[in-house]
Amino acid sequence: MAIGKPMMDSVPEAREDVKVLVGQQQREFTLNRRLLCETSTFFRDNIEAVSSPTDDSHEDDEEAMMWLPAESPEMFELFVLWLYRPRSFSALVDSIIPKLTRERDLASYAGSSKLQGLRWNLARLHVFASVIDLPALQDVAMDAIQDLYLRCDLDVSPRFIAYLYQECDATHALRLRKWAVAMLGWSLNGADHDAALFERLFHVYPALAEDYRIHLAKMAQSKADVRIKNPQLRLPMNKLRSGERFFGFRLCSFHSHRASVGEGSCPHLLKYGPLSPAAPSPRSVTGMILEEEFGSVSGSDVEDTEGILSPVGEMRSHDISFLDLS
């Protein structure tokens, strides 16, 4: 029997799901096997490896399980949301930012902690998407990071830079590094920052120093003023008028497909339609998301998963959730 292929009529209910344990504490996620396997070869290969039965007499009783010990459960929660609701992901993340910003501005430690957690886990989601070879998810996470930093007026921190250049593989963090370096160029040249602190980072991480040098050279070559070209600002197209390009970056500047697109349309917009604030979504999308969180599912959005309901709402019972809209 082929594991990972839907056999809804003949396979017991337990065989339709797979348990994914995430983090050292092994937080459990029960996900639809078919959806997970069809989304990424990473999951298909690993689920088949751990769930191939060795004893035919117990074949129907065993439930596939895999463990991702190095990943963050909160990051994986975001992954699950994207897995089940790819069209709605960006709008949902965007909808929770005002609440987190208000809590932070009220000097709430919990609010600040949630906001920090969201930006860290969006970065981890971007890297994880590269590891499991999901470029579309990489790009959606990148867009969400840019929007979060813009709306909350955030700066890249030395800790964040160290994470990218010390803990992340250069290939997996390539585009996130490019964006962080552009943020450094914009911040260090346009505002009063502790330049000495970042100089020490340049010394510790030669790759960072080289990336920064290349970025400044490219900005000078294109006659862009690094002090006003804001990497948080995603302009809603790739073909820009001369005045626009001095203040922000093209829609796909930090996307996985940037080189192949040129000044053409973003392939995600062609496939899914508007996904994020750079290209405003219809008002109805936010409504669908809220309905999904509270138990009602919009028919048009279910087409993504052929009627498979998302378990995201069930995660609200955990102590920490970055999807909680209450």
Secondary structure, 3 states (H helix, E strand, C coil): CCCCCCCCCCCCHHHHEEEEEECCCCEEEEEEHHHHHHHCHHHHHHHHHHHCCCCHHHCCCCCEEEEECCCCHHHHHHHHHHHHCCCCHHHHHHHHHHHHHHHHHCCCHHHHHHHHHHHHHHHHHHHHHHHCCCHHHHHHHHHHHHHHHHHHCCCCCHHHHHHHHHHCCCCCCHHHHHHHHHHHHHHHHHCCCCHHHHHHHHHHCHHHHHHHHHHHHHHHHCCCCCCCCCCCCECCCCCCCCCHHHCCECCCCCCCCHHHHCCCCCHHHHHHCCCECCECCCHHHHHHHHHHHCCCCCHHHHCCCCCCCCCHHHHHHCCCCCCCCC
